[in-house]
Amino acid sequence: MVSTYFGCSKRKFIDSGMKATPLAIPEVQLIEPKVFGDSRGYFYESFNQGAFNEATGTRHQFVQDNHSRSTKGVLRGLHYQIQQPQGKLVRVVRGVVLDVAVDLRRSSPTFGKWVSEELSEDNHRQLWVPPGFGHGFVVLSDVAEFLYKTTDYYAPAHERCVAWNDPALAIDWKLQQPPTLSAKDAQGALLLDAELFP
């Protein structure tokens, strides 16, 4: 007898139609799930380990989920863990953010370069940010709820922060006014002085 759920035959994983597109820094990938919508609303598979691995060509496993809520103009980042480095799969379920990833690997041909994508509750996009990158986002809507999965556990002793406004990075945050920062993020190190990846 074939087991079923939601009217479908059980398989190792369902082909979710997930699309992964490499950005200007190829290791960072834009993830676009297939959304099924009609007059009632919509449904999409927000994560499927098998489909994610197949679409991105990676073999990462996720161990922790996080959820943050922020108001307009809040900027969080640029965060990373120098040991137990975390890959992050990020998305927005309410509002709009500009999400930024910076290559902090000294041996990389794209060291010190950054990419950004707008993530929102309407476009359902996700960003895959691999280990070795700094990550941050700024809220463009009145409020935003931001979800992300990580490939390693949060380790406060190893957490580091590069300054969001480092002129060497020259990130365009699309800000209309100065952002709201935590005390920790306001003290972020310049790239030149930061503890970075080999």
BANU-29341 format. One line per 3 residues: for each residue x, y, z of N, C-alpha, C. Coordinates in Angstrom, 2 decimals, padded with zeros to 5 digits. Each point is the difference from the previous one (the first is absolute). Example, Ala and Ser with C-alpha at 12.3 -4.5 7.8 and 13.67 -1.06 7.14 Angstrom:
# residues 2
013.19/-005.69/007.80/-000.89/001.19/000.00/000.90/001.20/000.00 | -000.35/001.05/-000.72/000.82/001.19/000.06/-000.77/001.09/000.73
# end
This chain:
# residues 198
000.84/-001.19/000.00/-000.84/001.19/000.00/000.89/001.25/000.00 | -000.30/000.95/-000.87/000.80/001.21/-000.10/-000.48/001.03/001.00 | 000.92/000.48/000.84/-000.36/001.06/000.94/-000.15/001.31/-000.75
-000.98/000.80/000.40/-000.21/001.29/-000.64/-000.13/001.08/001.04 | 000.29/001.25/-000.41/-000.29/001.16/000.81/-000.29/001.15/-000.94 | -000.97/000.83/000.37/-000.49/001.07/-000.87/-000.36/-000.56/-001.38
-000.43/-001.28/-000.03/-000.44/-000.60/-001.25/001.13/-000.41/-000.92 | 001.22/000.02/000.46/001.16/-000.31/-000.84/000.68/-001.27/000.48 | 000.58/-000.75/-000.92/000.78/-001.17/000.40/001.24/000.45/000.75
000.38/-000.75/001.02/001.18/000.34/000.79/001.26/-000.35/-000.78 | 000.93/000.98/-000.06/001.29/-000.20/-000.66/001.09/000.54/000.91 | 001.25/-000.16/-000.42/001.11/000.55/000.79/-000.17/001.50/000.16
-000.31/000.69/-001.10/-000.41/001.40/000.07/-000.81/000.32/-001.25 | -000.86/000.98/000.12/-000.84/000.42/-001.11/000.75/001.01/-000.84 | -000.08/-000.10/-001.33/000.59/001.00/-000.87/-000.76/001.30/000.20
000.62/000.92/000.71/-000.69/001.23/000.39/000.09/001.09/-001.05 | 000.80/-000.21/-001.06/000.16/001.04/-001.01/000.91/001.12/000.47 | 000.78/-000.24/001.05/000.91/001.01/000.52/001.06/000.37/-001.04
000.21/001.32/-000.16/000.99/000.50/-000.95/001.10/000.72/000.78 | 001.25/-000.31/-000.32/001.15/000.64/000.64/000.83/000.70/-001.07 | 000.23/001.30/000.18/000.74/000.80/-000.97/001.24/000.60/000.65
001.21/-000.34/-000.46/001.21/000.62/000.55/000.00/001.50/-000.28 | 000.49/000.78/000.97/000.09/001.45/-000.17/001.40/000.37/-000.49 | 000.36/001.28/000.06/001.31/000.44/-000.49/001.14/-000.67/000.76
-000.25/-000.33/001.27/000.90/-000.89/000.74/-000.68/-001.37/-000.07 | 000.48/-000.92/-000.81/-000.77/-001.20/-000.36/-000.41/-000.89/001.17 | 000.78/000.00/001.09/-000.36/-000.86/001.13/-001.28/000.48/000.70
-000.30/001.28/-000.13/-001.25/000.54/000.55/-001.08/-000.21/-001.04 | -001.11/-000.63/000.41/-001.02/-000.36/-000.97/-001.37/000.51/000.42 | -000.73/000.51/-000.99/-001.38/000.43/000.19/-000.91/-001.21/-000.18
-000.79/-000.29/001.01/-000.89/-001.16/-000.03/-001.43/000.47/-000.23 | -000.65/-000.57/-001.01/-001.38/000.37/-000.31/-000.86/-001.26/000.01 | -000.84/-000.15/001.00/-000.88/-001.17/000.04/-001.15/000.14/-000.99
-000.56/-001.12/-000.36/-001.17/000.01/-000.87/-001.23/000.26/000.88 | -000.74/001.05/-000.33/-001.15/000.42/000.79/-001.28/-000.41/-000.72 | -000.89/-000.68/000.71/-001.28/-000.42/-000.55/-001.08/000.90/000.59
-000.62/000.82/-000.85/-000.98/000.95/000.51/-001.29/-000.01/-000.79 | -001.08/000.38/000.67/-001.29/000.20/-000.64/-000.78/001.02/000.81 | -001.30/000.09/-000.21/-000.80/001.02/000.66/-000.04/-000.18/001.52
000.33/-001.18/000.49/-000.02/-000.26/001.45/001.26/000.48/000.70 | 001.10/000.13/-000.76/001.29/000.34/000.59/001.11/-000.74/-000.73 | 000.99/-000.46/000.72/001.11/-000.69/-000.64/000.60/-001.04/000.94
000.80/-000.88/-000.59/000.76/-001.00/000.74/001.35/-000.14/-000.67 | 001.05/-000.13/000.79/001.29/-000.39/-000.56/000.80/-000.74/001.07 | 000.89/-000.83/-000.47/000.88/-000.75/000.88/001.18/000.90/000.31
000.08/000.48/001.24/001.04/000.97/000.35/001.38/-000.64/000.16 | 000.03/-001.29/000.32/001.28/-000.70/000.09/-000.19/-001.48/-000.19 | 000.92/-000.60/-000.75/000.05/-001.43/-000.22/001.48/-000.34/-000.16
000.57/-000.77/000.93/001.43/-000.24/000.01/000.49/-000.60/-001.32 | -000.72/-000.99/-000.50/000.42/-000.63/-001.25/-000.06/000.95/-001.18 | -001.08/000.75/-000.09/-000.15/000.95/-001.10/001.03/001.12/000.10
000.29/000.46/001.22/001.01/001.04/000.19/001.37/-000.49/-000.45 | 000.39/-001.19/000.44/001.30/-000.55/-000.39/000.11/-000.15/-001.52 | -001.07/-000.48/-000.60/000.03/-000.22/-001.45/000.08/001.33/-000.75
-000.78/000.99/000.42/-000.04/001.28/-000.70/001.30/000.78/000.15 | 000.61/-000.05/001.19/001.20/000.81/000.26/001.30/-000.75/-000.26 | -000.07/-001.31/-000.13/001.22/-000.79/-000.19/000.84/-000.08/001.26
-000.65/000.16/001.16/000.71/-000.06/001.28/-000.48/-001.20/000.81 | 000.67/-000.24/001.11/-000.39/-001.11/000.88/-000.06/000.47/001.45 | -000.41/001.22/000.21/-000.09/000.54/001.36/-001.24/-000.52/000.71
000.11/-000.18/001.30/-001.13/-000.34/000.86/-000.24/001.17/000.95 | -001.25/000.27/000.30/-000.35/001.12/000.87/-000.36/-000.51/001.40 | 000.46/000.76/001.01/-000.15/-000.46/001.38/-000.77/000.97/000.89
-000.27/001.21/-000.49/-000.63/001.01/000.86/-000.85/000.93/-000.86 | -001.19/000.36/000.51/-000.88/000.98/-000.64/-000.11/001.22/000.90 | 000.06/001.20/-000.59/-000.12/001.25/000.74/-001.06/000.89/-000.63
-000.59/000.87/000.83/-001.08/000.88/-000.45/000.19/001.34/000.70 | 000.13/001.07/-000.79/000.14/001.33/000.58/-001.08/000.93/-000.55 | -000.34/000.98/000.81/-000.97/001.04/-000.41/000.68/001.34/000.18
-000.09/000.86/-001.01/000.67/001.29/000.04/-000.88/001.06/-000.65 | 000.18/001.24/000.43/-000.76/001.11/-000.56/000.81/000.70/-001.10 | -000.66/000.90/-000.71/000.61/000.67/-001.14/001.29/000.70/000.39
001.02/-000.19/-000.84/001.27/000.65/000.22/000.97/-000.76/000.88 | -000.46/-001.10/000.61/000.92/-000.82/000.80/000.95/-000.73/-000.94 | 001.28/000.07/000.31/001.02/-000.70/-000.76/000.71/-000.96/000.95
000.06/-001.25/-000.40/000.67/-001.04/000.79/001.16/-000.56/-000.83 | 001.22/000.05/000.57/001.14/-000.54/-000.72/001.17/000.97/000.02 | 001.06/-000.44/-000.62/000.20/-001.22/-000.80/000.57/-001.09/000.90
-000.74/-001.06/000.22/000.34/-001.02/000.99/000.61/-001.25/-000.64 | 000.86/-000.66/000.79/000.55/-001.30/-000.39/000.63/-000.64/001.24 | 000.27/-001.28/-000.08/000.70/-000.72/001.07/001.34/-000.48/-000.54
001.09/000.43/000.64/001.33/-000.31/-000.49/000.34/-001.48/000.21 | -000.57/-000.61/001.04/000.01/-001.45/000.16/-001.45/-000.46/000.00 | -000.21/-001.29/-000.30/-001.36/-000.49/-000.23/-000.74/000.91/-001.00
000.63/000.29/-001.15/-000.63/000.92/-000.96/-001.36/-000.53/-000.45 | -000.92/000.90/-000.14/-001.37/-000.36/-000.34/-000.33/000.34/-001.45 | -000.54/-000.97/-000.73/-000.71/000.31/-001.22/-001.41/000.38/000.39
-000.62/000.93/-000.73/-001.33/000.47/000.35/-000.91/-000.03/-001.21 | -001.19/-000.53/000.20/-001.06/000.05/-001.00/-001.06/000.93/000.55 | -000.15/001.18/-000.62/-000.80/001.08/000.60/-001.22/000.32/-000.85
-001.07/000.45/000.68/-001.22/000.41/-000.70/-000.79/000.95/000.87 | -000.99/000.63/-000.61/-000.85/000.97/000.68/-001.45/-000.46/-000.11 | -000.72/-000.02/001.13/-001.40/-000.41/-000.03/-000.95/001.18/000.26
000.57/001.15/000.33/-000.78/001.22/000.14/000.89/001.18/-000.33 | -000.48/000.87/-000.89/000.75/001.19/-000.33/001.04/-000.21/-001.09 | 000.99/000.94/-000.03/001.02/000.03/-001.04/001.35/000.34/000.64
001.05/-000.72/-000.39/001.36/000.35/000.43/000.92/-000.01/-001.21 | 001.11/000.74/000.14/001.11/-000.15/-000.91/001.01/-000.89/000.71 | 000.32/-001.14/-000.59/000.88/-000.97/000.61/001.36/000.05/-000.68
001.07/-000.04/000.80/001.35/000.20/-000.52/000.93/-001.12/000.48 | 000.82/-000.49/-000.92/001.04/-000.99/000.33/001.34/000.53/-000.49 | 001.03/-000.10/000.86/001.34/000.50/-000.31/001.00/-001.15/000.11
000.83/-000.17/-000.99/001.01/-001.06/000.00/001.15/000.39/000.93 | 000.18/-000.78/001.07/001.05/000.29/000.99/001.12/-001.03/-000.02 | 000.14/-000.71/-001.11/001.05/-001.01/-000.16/001.19/000.63/-000.72
001.11/000.16/000.71/001.16/000.70/-000.55/000.52/-000.66/-001.29 | -000.13/-001.32/-000.09/000.53/-000.73/-001.17/-000.96/000.02/-001.19 | -001.16/000.59/000.16/-001.02/-000.03/-001.05/000.25/001.09/-001.04
-000.25/-000.29/-001.28/000.14/001.05/-001.03/-001.04/001.11/000.16 | -001.05/-000.25/000.79/-001.02/001.04/000.22/000.07/000.55/001.43 | 001.16/-000.14/000.65/000.17/000.52/001.36/-000.34/001.49/000.05
-000.81/000.38/001.00/-000.37/001.40/000.19/-001.11/000.47/-000.92 | -000.49/-000.87/-000.87/-001.13/000.35/-000.87/-001.31/-000.36/000.69 | -001.08/000.62/-000.44/-001.30/-000.25/000.61/-001.08/-000.12/-001.07
-001.07/-000.67/000.37/-001.21/-000.09/-000.83/-001.19/000.29/000.89 | -001.08/000.45/-000.61/-001.22/000.28/000.77/-001.22/-000.41/-000.81 | -001.07/-000.32/000.73/-001.28/-000.34/-000.61/-001.12/000.51/000.90
-001.07/000.46/-000.61/-001.18/000.38/000.77/-000.84/-001.25/000.24 | -000.28/-000.28/001.26/-000.83/-001.14/000.39/-001.29/000.54/000.62 | -001.12/-000.59/-000.35/-001.26/000.51/000.53/-001.02/-001.12/000.17
-001.06/000.32/000.71/-001.09/-000.95/000.17/-000.72/-000.25/-001.32 | 000.12/000.91/-000.94/-000.68/-000.15/-001.29/000.81/-000.78/-001.02 | 001.34/000.21/-000.02/000.77/-000.71/-001.04/000.44/-001.40/000.44
-000.10/-000.30/001.32/000.29/-001.35/000.54/001.44/-000.45/-000.25 | 000.86/000.92/-000.38/001.37/-000.39/-000.29/000.78/-000.29/001.28 | 001.02/-000.85/-000.16/000.91/-000.31/001.10/001.43/000.21/-000.51
000.91/000.20/000.93/001.40/000.13/-000.38/000.81/-001.04/000.75 | 000.83/-000.73/-000.74/000.94/-000.95/000.60/001.34/000.71/000.13 | 000.44/000.19/001.26/001.26/000.67/000.32/000.91/-001.05/000.62
001.04/-000.46/-000.70/000.83/-001.10/000.50/000.89/000.42/001.17 | 000.57/-000.97/000.71/001.03/000.31/001.00/001.13/000.79/-000.66 | 000.61/000.91/000.78/001.09/000.82/-000.53/-000.45/001.37/-000.45
-001.28/000.29/000.18/-000.55/001.29/-000.40/-000.53/000.76/001.21 | 000.11/001.33/-000.06/-000.71/000.84/000.94/-001.41/000.23/-000.53 | -000.94/000.15/000.92/-001.39/000.14/-000.41/-000.67/001.13/000.77
-000.86/000.73/-000.69/-000.78/001.04/000.66/-001.23/000.35/-000.81 | -000.90/000.73/000.63/-001.18/000.49/-000.73/-000.49/001.29/000.62 | -000.73/000.77/-000.81/-000.65/001.22/000.48/-001.48/-000.08/-000.37
-000.85/000.47/000.90/-001.45/-000.08/-000.20/-000.48/001.20/-000.81 | -000.68/-000.26/-001.11/-000.50/001.05/-000.87/-001.48/000.29/000.22 | -000.73/-000.92/000.61/-001.42/000.17/000.26/-000.20/000.48/001.45
-001.26/000.24/000.37/-000.28/000.47/001.37/000.46/-001.00/001.04 | -000.14/-001.27/-000.31/000.45/-001.07/000.88/000.36/-001.19/-000.87 | 000.90/-000.84/000.48/000.35/-001.21/-000.75/000.25/-001.14/000.96
-000.44/-001.18/-000.41/000.31/-001.22/000.73/000.89/-000.85/-000.90 | 001.15/-000.36/000.57/001.11/-000.58/-000.76/000.30/-001.37/000.59 | -000.01/-001.03/-000.84/000.26/-001.37/000.43/001.27/-000.50/-000.66
000.81/-000.75/000.76/001.16/-000.60/-000.64/000.41/-001.30/000.69 | 000.47/-000.89/-000.85/000.53/-001.28/000.42/001.52/000.07/-000.01 | 000.66/-000.68/000.93/001.46/000.03/000.06/000.57/-001.42/-000.02
001.22/-000.11/-000.54/000.65/-001.30/-000.11/000.83/-000.35/001.23 | 000.15/000.95/000.92/000.67/-000.29/001.27/-000.69/000.82/001.08 | 000.27/-000.37/001.26/-000.67/000.64/001.12/000.60/001.37/000.30
-000.82/000.87/000.54/000.47/001.31/000.43/001.06/-000.16/001.08 | 001.14/000.67/-000.17/001.11/-000.09/000.94/000.46/001.42/000.31 | -000.56/000.62/001.04/000.31/001.41/000.30/001.49/000.31/000.11
000.78/-000.94/000.53/001.44/000.25/000.16/000.71/000.18/-001.34 | -000.58/-000.55/-001.06/000.63/000.07/-001.32/-000.66/001.01/-000.92 | -001.02/000.70/000.48/-000.70/000.96/-000.85/000.86/001.24/-000.23
000.00/000.46/-001.24/000.74/001.20/-000.38/-000.93/000.89/-000.83 | 000.41/001.28/-000.16/-000.82/000.94/-000.75/000.91/000.96/-000.77 | -000.24/000.10/-001.29/000.67/000.99/-000.84/-000.92/001.21/-000.12
000.57/001.19/000.02/-000.78/001.23/-000.05/-000.85/000.07/-001.27 | -001.27/000.29/000.20/-000.95/000.07/-001.12/000.36/001.10/-000.98 | 000.66/001.06/000.50/000.32/001.16/-000.83/001.48/000.12/-000.32
000.72/-001.09/000.04/001.43/000.01/-000.33/000.17/000.55/-001.42 | 000.75/001.09/-000.15/000.18/000.57/-001.34/000.72/-000.94/-000.97 | 000.76/-000.94/000.54/000.67/-000.97/-000.88/-001.01/-000.93/-000.68
-001.14/-000.20/000.64/-001.05/-000.84/-000.58/-000.95/000.83/-000.86 | -000.33/001.20/000.46/-000.88/000.92/-000.74/-001.32/-000.67/-000.38 | -000.65/-000.60/000.98/-001.28/-000.67/-000.24/-001.10/001.04/-000.18
-000.80/-000.17/-001.02/-001.17/000.85/-000.22/-001.19/-000.62/000.72 | -000.30/000.52/001.19/-001.10/-000.53/000.80/-001.35/000.61/-000.38 | 000.00/000.91/-000.95/-001.24/000.66/-000.45/-000.69/000.74/001.15
000.81/000.61/000.84/-000.53/000.71/001.17/-000.38/001.43/-000.34 | -001.11/000.45/000.58/-000.43/001.39/-000.13/000.45/000.83/001.19 | 000.35/-000.68/001.09/000.47/000.66/001.22/000.88/-000.98/000.76
000.74/000.47/001.01/000.88/-000.92/000.74/-000.80/-001.16/000.61 | 000.57/-001.21/000.00/-000.73/-001.16/000.51/-000.01/-000.05/001.52 | -000.88/-000.83/000.52/-000.04/-000.31/001.43/000.85/-001.24/000.23
000.99/000.11/000.89/000.96/-001.07/000.23/000.00/-000.44/001.45 | 000.38/-001.25/000.25/000.28/-000.44/001.36/001.35/000.60/000.42 | 000.26/000.03/001.30/001.28/000.50/000.49/001.15/-000.82/-000.57
-000.22/-001.32/-000.11/001.04/-000.89/-000.52/000.28/000.29/-001.47 | -001.05/000.17/-000.79/000.19/000.23/-001.42/000.61/001.38/-000.27 | -000.26/000.96/000.88/000.58/001.33/-000.16/001.50/-000.02/000.21
000.51/-001.06/000.64/001.43/-000.13/000.28/000.69/-000.99/-000.95 | -000.64/-000.32/-001.12/000.58/-000.95/-000.94/001.38/000.41/-000.48 | 000.86/-000.99/-000.24/001.38/000.27/-000.42/000.07/000.32/-001.49
000.97/000.80/-000.37/000.27/000.20/-001.42/000.59/-001.29/-000.57 | -000.24/-000.21/-001.27/000.51/-001.21/-000.67/001.50/-000.13/000.20 | 000.72/001.09/-000.07/001.44/000.00/000.15/000.46/-000.54/001.34
-000.82/000.20/001.04/000.37/-000.38/001.34/-000.70/-001.26/000.50 | -000.95/-000.52/-000.74/-000.85/-001.09/000.46/000.73/-001.34/-000.05 | -000.43/-000.90/000.90/000.44/-001.40/-000.06/-000.81/-000.69/-001.08
000.68/-000.50/-001.03/-000.69/-000.51/-001.17/000.37/-001.46/-000.28 | -000.62/-000.55/-001.02/000.26/-001.39/-000.38/001.25/-000.09/-000.89 | 000.69/-001.13/000.04/001.20/-000.14/-000.85/-000.31/000.19/-001.49
# end
